[in-house]
Amino acid sequence: MNRPRFIDTAKWFTCLALFTLILSGCAARSRPVAVEVPATGHEYLIGPGDNLKIDVWHNPDVSLSVQVRPDGKITIPLVEDMPASEKSASQLSRDIEKSLSKYIQEPIVTVIVTGFVGPYSEQIRVIGQAAKPQALPFRDNMTVLDVMIAVGGITEFAAGNKTRIIRNIDGKQQIFLVRLNDLIKDGDISANVTMKPGDILVIPESFF
């Protein structure tokens, strides 16, 4: 009588062990991984120096390519001194349509940005020990690694791990440290961070 109970008990423990292993495997597979998710959905705003292709449907005489002037305005046939800076392409299209409606019945305007500079308030400025310090147009999902590629990396005199991002948040300046040496020289992707419009990247010099 004892033997059957021993066999049943052994089977029960075997099933319990298998069930525990299955649950452990599922838990390991579903464990969340902590990653930085870049901000998305940023709409590009036109800035001084941008090149625009303006097409007015069925009206080639007023369709042309223009560059946004330093004062942020453009001039096209029938429309003088139209503010363009700090607007999206669709917003500028609607504004041009409104102005042209005085002369053209129900105009349909399409604005395409063909050369990107961006408004001053959204440019990424890189100063200090970058190979090519400069201002860059902000792009959606832009990271500090993208910035480094654009400026050609850092100089041999840079204190990469003491790099700072100066960011304006709700009218207040905040400073964030960036480990550029770890990112560029060691390939530590955890040191890669998302950039925001208007960020200033300061790369200090190393003092020996």
C-alpha positions as CSV (number, residue, x, y, z in Angstrom):
1,M,0.0,0.0,0.0
2,N,2.9,2.3,0.7
3,R,4.5,1.9,-2.8
4,P,1.7,3.4,-4.8
5,R,1.6,6.4,-2.6
6,F,5.4,6.8,-3.0
7,I,5.0,6.7,-6.8
8,D,2.2,9.3,-6.8
9,T,4.1,11.6,-4.5
10,A,7.2,11.4,-6.7
11,K,5.1,12.3,-9.8
12,W,3.6,15.2,-7.9
13,F,7.0,16.6,-7.0
14,T,8.2,16.1,-10.6
15,C,5.2,18.1,-12.0
16,L,5.7,20.8,-9.4
17,A,9.3,21.2,-10.4
18,L,8.5,21.4,-14.1
19,F,5.7,23.9,-13.5
20,T,8.2,26.1,-11.4
21,L,10.7,26.0,-14.2
22,I,8.1,27.0,-16.8
23,L,7.0,30.0,-14.7
24,S,10.6,31.0,-14.1
25,G,11.3,31.0,-17.8
26,C,8.2,33.1,-18.6
27,A,9.2,35.6,-15.9
28,A,12.7,35.9,-17.3
29,R,11.4,36.5,-20.8
30,S,8.9,39.1,-19.7
31,R,11.2,41.1,-17.4
32,P,11.2,44.7,-18.5
33,V,14.5,46.3,-19.7
34,A,15.2,49.8,-18.5
35,V,16.0,51.9,-21.6
36,E,15.8,55.6,-22.4
37,V,13.0,56.3,-24.8
38,P,13.6,59.4,-26.9
39,A,10.9,62.1,-27.2
40,T,9.0,61.8,-30.4
41,G,6.5,63.9,-32.4
42,H,8.6,67.1,-32.6
43,E,7.4,69.2,-35.5
44,Y,10.1,71.0,-37.4
45,L,9.9,74.8,-37.3
46,I,11.3,77.0,-40.0
47,G,14.2,79.3,-39.2
48,P,16.3,82.0,-40.9
49,G,18.5,80.5,-43.6
50,D,16.2,77.7,-44.4
51,N,15.5,77.0,-48.1
52,L,11.8,76.6,-49.0
53,K,10.1,75.3,-52.1
54,I,6.7,77.0,-52.4
55,D,4.3,75.4,-54.9
56,V,0.9,77.1,-55.7
57,W,-1.2,74.6,-57.5
58,H,-2.0,75.5,-61.1
59,N,-0.2,78.8,-60.6
60,P,3.5,78.4,-61.7
61,D,4.0,82.1,-61.9
62,V,3.9,82.4,-58.1
63,S,5.6,79.1,-57.4
64,L,9.3,79.3,-56.6
65,S,12.1,78.5,-54.2
66,V,13.2,81.1,-51.6
67,Q,15.5,81.4,-48.6
68,V,14.2,82.7,-45.3
69,R,15.9,86.0,-44.6
70,P,17.8,86.8,-41.4
71,D,14.8,88.7,-40.2
72,G,12.7,85.5,-40.5
73,K,10.6,86.6,-43.4
74,I,10.1,85.7,-47.1
75,T,8.9,87.5,-50.1
76,I,7.1,85.8,-53.0
77,P,5.0,87.2,-55.9
78,L,1.9,88.9,-54.5
79,V,3.1,88.4,-50.9
80,E,5.7,90.7,-49.4
81,D,7.4,90.3,-46.0
82,M,5.6,87.1,-44.9
83,P,6.9,86.0,-41.5
84,A,8.1,82.4,-41.8
85,S,10.4,81.8,-38.8
86,E,9.1,79.7,-35.9
87,K,6.3,78.2,-38.1
88,S,5.8,74.7,-39.4
89,A,5.6,74.1,-43.2
90,S,1.9,73.5,-43.0
91,Q,1.3,76.7,-40.9
92,L,3.2,78.8,-43.5
93,S,1.2,77.1,-46.3
94,R,-2.0,78.2,-44.7
95,D,-0.8,81.8,-44.1
96,I,0.3,82.1,-47.8
97,E,-3.0,80.7,-48.9
98,K,-4.8,83.4,-46.9
99,S,-2.7,86.2,-48.4
100,L,-3.0,84.9,-52.0
101,S,-6.8,84.5,-51.7
102,K,-7.0,88.2,-52.3
103,Y,-5.8,87.6,-55.8
104,I,-6.3,83.9,-56.6
105,Q,-9.5,82.0,-56.1
106,E,-9.1,79.2,-53.5
107,P,-5.3,78.8,-53.7
108,I,-3.7,75.5,-52.7
109,V,-0.2,76.0,-51.4
110,T,2.5,73.4,-50.4
111,V,5.7,74.4,-48.6
112,I,8.6,72.0,-48.5
113,V,11.8,72.7,-46.5
114,T,14.7,71.7,-48.7
115,G,17.6,73.2,-46.7
116,F,17.5,73.0,-42.9
117,V,18.9,75.4,-40.4
118,G,16.0,75.9,-37.9
119,P,15.1,78.7,-35.6
120,Y,17.8,80.0,-33.2
121,S,15.7,78.9,-30.2
122,E,15.9,75.2,-31.3
123,Q,19.4,74.9,-32.6
124,I,21.9,72.6,-30.8
125,R,25.0,74.6,-29.9
126,V,28.3,72.8,-29.4
127,I,31.1,74.8,-27.8
128,G,34.5,74.0,-26.3
129,Q,36.8,71.1,-27.3
130,A,34.8,69.7,-30.2
131,A,36.6,69.1,-33.5
132,K,34.3,71.5,-35.3
133,P,32.3,73.6,-32.7
134,Q,29.1,74.8,-34.4
135,A,25.3,75.3,-34.2
136,L,23.2,72.4,-35.6
137,P,19.6,72.2,-36.6
138,F,17.6,70.0,-34.1
139,R,16.2,66.8,-35.5
140,D,13.6,64.5,-33.9
141,N,15.1,61.8,-31.7
142,M,18.6,63.4,-31.9
143,T,21.1,62.1,-29.4
144,V,24.5,63.3,-28.2
145,L,26.1,60.6,-30.4
146,D,24.4,62.2,-33.5
147,V,25.9,65.5,-32.4
148,M,29.4,64.1,-32.0
149,I,29.2,62.6,-35.6
150,A,28.1,66.0,-36.9
151,V,31.0,67.9,-35.2
152,G,33.7,65.3,-35.9
153,G,34.1,64.2,-32.3
154,I,36.3,65.8,-29.6
155,T,39.9,67.0,-29.5
156,E,42.7,65.3,-27.8
157,F,42.6,68.0,-25.1
158,A,38.9,67.4,-24.2
159,A,37.8,66.3,-20.8
160,G,35.0,64.2,-22.3
161,N,33.5,62.8,-19.2
162,K,33.1,66.3,-17.8
163,T,30.9,67.4,-20.7
164,R,27.7,69.3,-19.7
165,I,24.4,69.9,-21.4
166,I,22.9,73.3,-20.5
167,R,19.1,73.0,-20.9
168,N,16.3,75.5,-20.4
169,I,13.3,73.9,-18.6
170,D,10.3,76.1,-17.8
171,G,12.5,79.2,-18.0
172,K,15.2,77.8,-15.7
173,Q,18.7,76.6,-16.7
174,Q,19.6,73.1,-15.7
175,I,22.9,71.3,-16.1
176,F,23.3,67.6,-17.0
177,L,26.6,65.7,-17.1
178,V,27.5,63.6,-20.1
179,R,30.3,60.9,-20.3
180,L,31.6,61.5,-23.8
181,N,34.8,59.6,-23.2
182,D,32.9,56.5,-22.2
183,L,30.6,56.9,-25.2
184,I,33.1,57.6,-27.9
185,K,36.2,55.8,-26.7
186,D,34.7,52.8,-24.8
187,G,31.5,52.4,-26.8
188,D,29.3,52.6,-23.6
189,I,25.9,53.2,-25.2
190,S,24.4,53.9,-21.8
191,A,26.3,57.2,-21.9
192,N,24.3,58.2,-25.0
193,V,21.5,60.7,-24.1
194,T,18.7,62.4,-26.0
195,M,19.1,66.0,-27.0
196,K,16.4,68.6,-26.7
197,P,15.7,71.7,-28.8
198,G,17.9,74.6,-27.7
199,D,20.5,72.5,-25.8
200,I,24.0,73.8,-25.4
201,L,26.7,71.1,-25.2
202,V,29.8,72.4,-23.4
203,I,33.0,70.2,-23.8
204,P,35.7,71.5,-21.4
205,E,39.4,71.3,-21.7
206,S,41.4,68.8,-19.7
207,F,43.9,70.2,-17.3
208,F,46.9,67.9,-16.7
